Amino acid sequence: MVIVSGSVLLLLPFFVVQILPLQDYPNHLARMYVLGHIADSAALQEFYQVSWKPIPNLGIDLIVPGMLLLFSIETAGKVFCAFVLLSTAPAVTLLHYALHKKLSLWPLLSLLFVYNSVFVMGFLNYLLGLNLALAASALWILSRQKRATYSAPLFSAVTLVLYFVHLSALGVYAVIVFGYELAVYFETKGQQAVQHKIPWGAALLQFAPPVVLFISASPTFDISLRSAGNLSVWFKLQGIYSVFDSGNRLMDVPYFLSIATMAVAAASLRAISFHSRAWVAFWMLTGAFLALPEVFFGSAYASYRLFIAVVLFAIAASDPRPANRWMLGSAGAMLTILFLVRSAVIVEAWHGYGDEQRQVIDAAYVMQEGSRVLPYVVRQDSYDFIMKPPILHLATLAVIYRHAFVPTLFTDPSQQPLRISDKYDRLSWKWPRQDIPRDLFSKSLDDPGNPLHESAVGEFDYVWLFSPTPRRFTVPASFKKAATGGKFTLYQVK
């Protein structure tokens, strides 16, 4: 009953919006639409090309296009995201059982963290892969003493699945497996050497297929590690806060302070225990979070997204002490109240995004089928403007509703199985994919540095300008206002 109730509460926000307000989600959804419908659309065939390669970031690409045979693109996306959220608690529960050899309600604490910043930013492949990595780690622990000739092929298949879902998820799984094996080795002080050879042999062999595939055939491996972002203490602190961050700071800050206070109090009073064989993996995951740069093999927020793995693993590895169950029961009641209030806040916030989403979708329908659309998001000093709802990728909805060409669609050959056709590759994004400084728009229209200069917009049919005050910008005489909304103006280029 508790599990069912928690699942219903988790999914309530899904029913108040047409498109989930996650930052990268519209872009992913548009790509799924192209992969599923390109064979049926001459316009999509003209603009885009499908190019399947062994990219370690294909979770949603391998699943959602096939779902379009049964569901609309909006429903298919919601079903996928629902599975990502609902699979978190079972994955943590399975790992908790593998470590402690008992079933417990304790892993349901993971429900407190599923609406985190990593989810709000739309890193769906990683979150799906993380849940699979936790479940695979449980399977490893439960069967590690099997003969390598049996376990290596099975877990080689497991590592290949993790590889194709997301490379970072494979890394999390590798850290947990080798961390656990090191803990066993230290615990026995190297004794029973023959028995150690079985799991270590299988552990090493299972990673051979994805490593060979990544090095020999993946375009992601060709990305220079020199492009890795710098380490930042502030960014690490943001990564810690990210597991509480749903986008509503008035709720998230007290939520963070309440849970952090309870965690410190429980640790100080020794109200919870931590499995002895999980410490090494825990510190290895924490070390990876601290050591990884912001960008790694072309993946942004590489370290930022790792802290949710640390938290979920810590929940699976810990367990309440029987003598302190009354204290934990009181804390559980408080956390349940926090969870209920937070769920209600998220539902209300997402419901409020509905009008702005409808404005964007209605504007998309103003366009002609197969149009070429250039979107700009003008940088503001306002978190609410950018993230309530997230607008950076809303223009890619024109791909879904009008089979449009939008150069900001995710088509990186090292990250996605979709690319812009040779005919339109010259129109690929000329400005940063994120928001653009306002001072660029203050330049003369004769200045090539102005984003609205004819050299930038001349081959597009529409310019979609996201800004709270677009009319303050000087626009070319060839622009005709086609639609407006609270945060945008759509111009037709004549």
N, C-alpha and C positions, 0 to 999 in steps of 0.2 A: 504493500500500500504506500509506504514511504517513497519507494522508487518510482511508482506510477505518478504520485502527486508531484514529486520533484521534476519528472520529465514533462508533465503538462505545464508546470510553471515556466520551465526553460523555454518552451516553444510558444508561449502566449504572444510574445512580441512578433512572431512570424505572421500572425493573422491580422495585424493592423496595418501592414504595408504591402504594396505590390512588389517593390524591389527592396531587398534588405539593405539598410543604410550602412554598408561596410565600404571602406575607402576604395579598395581595388576591385570590389565585387562586380560593379557594372562592366568593367573592362573584361574580367574573366567571363562574365555571362555573355557578352558580345562575342568573344572568341568561341565559346561553346556553341553559340548559334551558328556561326560561320562553319565550324567543323561539322555540324549536323545538317546544314541546309545548303552548303555550297554547290552540291550537285544539282540542286533545283533552281538556282538563281544565276542568271547570266551576269547580273551586276556584281554579285559576290565573286564569281569566277574571274571577272575582269580586274577586280581590285586585289584579290588575295589568292595565295597558293598554299596548299597543305603540304607540309614537308615533315614526315615522321622520321625521327632519329632517336637514338637511345639517350634521351635527355633525362637527367635525374630530377624531374619536376613535372610529372605527367599525371598526377592523381586525378584531378578533376577532368583533364582532357580525355582520359581513358574511360571515364564513367558517365559523365553527363550527356555527351552527344548521343550515346545509345539510348538514354532515357527519353530523348525527344520523340521516339516512336510511340511513347505512351503519354507523355506530359507536354504541356506548354513549357517554353523556356523558363518562365517565371516559377512554375511549379517544380520543374526539375532542379533548378537552383536551390529552392527552399528545401527540397527533400535531401539533397546532398549536404547542405549546411546543417539540417536537423540531425542527420546521421553523425556528422562531425561532433556536434554537441552531445548527443545522447550516447555516443560510444566512449566518452571520457570516463565516466564513473565505472562502467564494466571493465575497462582496461586497467584502471587503478585497482579495482577489486580483485581482478585476477592476479595481478602482481603481488598484492597484499596476501592473498591466499598462498601463492607459491612460496613466499618468504615465511609466513607465520603458520601455515598449515591449518587455517581456520577461516570460516566466513564471519564477517563482521559488518556492522553499519558504518564503521569508522571511515572507509574509503569514500563514503558519500560526501565527506568534506570537500571533495574535488568539485562538487556542484557549485561551491562558492566562487570558483575561479574561472568558470567556462566563458563568462562574458568578460573577457580580458581585452587588453589593447591589441594583442596579436590577432584575435578574432575580429575586432572592430576594424583593423586595418586590412582585413581580407586575406590573410596568409593561410588560406584554407588547405592547400596541399600539405603544408608543414604540420598543421594541427591534426589532420587525418593521419599523416605518417607518424606523428608523435604517439597517438593512441595505439596505432599498430605496433610501434616499437615497444611500448610498455607491455602489451599483450604478448609479443614475441619474446620479451625478456622473461616473462613468467613461464612461457613454454620451455625456454632454455633451462631455467632453474629446475623445473620439474622433471626434465628428461636428460640432463647433462651427463649422467653416468651411463647412458646407452652407448653401445659401440659406435666408434666414429664412422664405420662403414655404413651404419644405418642413419645416424643423426646428421652427418655432414651433408648428404644429398637433400634431406628434408630442410635443414636450415639454410642451405644454399638457395633453395627456392624462396625461403622467407626473406633472406637478404636481398634477393633480386626484386621481390615485391616492394620492399622498403626503398630500394634504390630508385625504382621508377616512380614511386609516390613522391618522395622528396629526399634529397641527399642529406640534409641535416637530420632527418629522422633516422636514417641509417647510421649516422654518426652517434646519435643518442643511444641507439641499440648497442653499438660497438662499445661505447664507454661503460654501459651497464654490464654487459657480458664480461668484459675483461676486468672491470672493477670487482665484480663478484668473484671471479676466479682468483684474482690476487688476494682478496680477503680470505678465501678458503685456504690458499697456500700459506698465508701468514698465520692463520688460525692453527693450522696443523704443523707449522714451522718446517715445512718441506718434507714431512714424513709421508709415507704411503706414496712414494714417487710414481709407482706404476699406475695407481689410480688417478693421479694428476694428469698423466699423459693422455688419458681418454678424452676428458673435456677440453684440454688445451689443444689437442690435435683437431678435434671437431670445430673448436672455436676459430682456429686459424683457417681451416679449410673452407668454412662456410663463407668467408669474406673474399675468397679468391675470385669467384665469378663476377661480382659487381665491381671489384677493383680493376680486373682485366678489362671489363667492358668500358668502364669510365675512362681509363687511360688510352685504350686503343681506338674507341669509336665515338665517344661523346664529344660534341662540340663545346660542351661546358668546360672540359679539361683544358681547352686551348686558351681560356681566359687567363690573362697574366695575373699572377698574384700581386704584382706591383700595383694593381688597381685597387687593392684592399684599402678600406678606409682606416683612418687613424684610431687609436684607442682614446677613449674619452671617459673620464671619471663621471662627468655629468650624465653621459649617455648610459653608463652602467647603473647609476641611481635611477634613471628613467626606466631602465629595464626591470629593476626590482619593483618599481611602482606599477609597471605595466600589467602585472597579474591582477590588479584591482581596478584597472582603468577601463570603464565602460563608455567613457565620453561625457559623463555628467559629474563634474568636479564637486558640486555641492553634495552629492551623495558618495562619490568615490573616496574623497579624503577622509570623512569620518568612518567609512567602511574599512579603509586601510588602517587607520589608527586603532579601531576596535579589534580587528583581527590580529594586528601586530602586537597589541598589548596582551591579548589572551595567549598568543604563542609564546611571548617572553615569560609571562607568568607561569604557564604550564611547564616550560623548560626549567625555570628557577625552582619550582616546587616538585620537579621530577614526576609530574603527573602522567607523562608519556614515556615510553621506551622506544629505542631505535634498534632495529635488527643489527646484530654484530657483523653480519656479512654484507651489510648495505653501506657501511660507512665509507669504504674506499670509493665505490661508485658515486656516492653523494659528493665527496670532495673532488672527484675527477670532473663531474658535471659542473660543479661550482667553479673549479679552476678553468674549465673550458669557457664558461660564461665570462669570466674575468679576463681571459687571455685573448679571446677571439676579437678581431677587428670588426668594425661596423659593416664592412662589405667583404665577402669572401666568395671566391669563384663566381662573381657577378651577382651574388645574392645579397640584397640589401637587408639591413637590420639582422645580420647574422648572429651577433651575440645577444642583441635585444630580445629576440624571440626565444632564446634558450632558457631564460629564467623560469618560464612556465613549466619546462621539463624538470627543473630542479624542484619546484614546489610539488608537482604531481608525484615525482619519485619519492620525495620526503613523506608525503601522506601514505603512500603504499608501504614504505619501509618502517613507519612508526606504528605504535599501538598504545592504547590507553592502559595504564596500570590499574588493576582491579581495586586497590585500596583508595583510589581517587575518583571512582566512577561518579560519586555524587557531585564532585566539583566539575567534572567533565559534562555531566548531565545539565548542570546549570549553564555552563558555557555553551553547550549544544542548543539549549533553549534560546539563549541570546543570539546565537548565530542564525538560528532558524528565523527569528524575527527580522534580523538584518537581511537575510536572503529574501524574505517575503516583501519587505519594503523596497529593496533594490529592484526586484522583479517588477513591482508595480511602477516604479520610477522609469524603468526602461520601456515598459509598455506605453506609458504616457508620452515619453519623449519620442518614441518611434511613431506613435499615432500622429503626433504633431508634425512629423516630416511628410505626411501624406500629401498635403496640398502642394508643397514645393516639388515633390516627385511628379505629381500630375501635370504641373505647369511644364516641366521639362519634357514629359512624354507627349503632351499636346503640341508643344513646339516642334518636336521631331516630326509629327504628322503633317506639319505645315510644309515640310520639304517635299520636293519631288523625289520619286523613286530613283535610286542610284545616284544621288547627289554626292558631291565632294565637299566635305565639311571640315573647316579649320577651327578648332576650339582654342580659346585662350582663357586662363583663369588669372585675373589680375590680383597680385599679392595685396593682402590686407593685414592690418595689425589686429586681427580678430580671429580667435579660435572658433567662435560660433559660426562665422561666415564660411569658413572652410570645412568644418566638421559637423555641422548640425543643419541638415544632413551633409555627409561628405560629398563634395561637388567636383573633386579633381577629375573624376572619370565619368561623370554623368553624360557627357557629350557622346560617349561611345554607345549609348542606347540607340542613337540614330542608325547604327549598324543593324540592330535587331528590327527596328520598326520601319526603316526605310531602305534597308540594304545599301547603306551609304558607305563611302570611303572616309574613314577618320584616321588620320596619320598617327594618332596617339594610342591606337589599339596595340596591345601587347603582341609584338611580332618579332621579338628578339630570337634569332636562330639558335642561340645557345640556351634559351630558356623556354621557348614555346614551339609547338609543332606547326606554327602558322607564320607566313611571311607575306610581305607586300609584293605584289606582282612586279615583274621587271618594268612594265609600262609606267607604273606609278611610284616606283622606288625613289625617283627624283623628288617626289613630293613628301617624302618621309619627314618626320618632325624636325623642324629647323630651330626650334627653341626648346628649352628644358621641358621635360615632361611634367614638372610640377608647376607651381604658380610663377607668374612672371612679374618682375618689379614694375611698379606703377610709373617710374620715371621714364621707362622706355616709351610709354604711350604719350608722354609729354613732348617728345621730339617732333620736329616738323614732318609732315607726311612725305616730304621730298627726301628725308633722311632714311637711307636703307636700314638704319638701326631701329626704326619704328616698326613694331610688329604688324602694323596695318599698311605698310608700304606695299605698293603694287607688285613688287618682286616676290613678296611673301604670299599675297592673297590672290594674285591674278589668275591662277589656274583652279581656284576653288569656286564653288557655287554659293557657299554660305560661310559666314564667319560667326561663330557662336562665342560671344563675349560674356564671361561670368564676372560680374562686378556689381557691388551694391549701387554704384553711381556711374553707369556706363555713359550716360548722356553728357558727362563732363569732358569726355574725350572727344577730340576732333576726329571725325571719321571721314573717309573719302566720299566725294560726291556720288561715286558709283554704288554706294551702300544704300539699300532700301530696307527699312525696318520691317521684318517679317513676323516677329513675335516677341513678346516681352514677358518677364516673370519677376518675382521678387528679387532674384539674384542674377538675372541674365538679360541680355538682349540678343536676339538672333537677327542677323543682317543677311539679306540676299545680295550677292555681288552681281551687279549688272554689267 
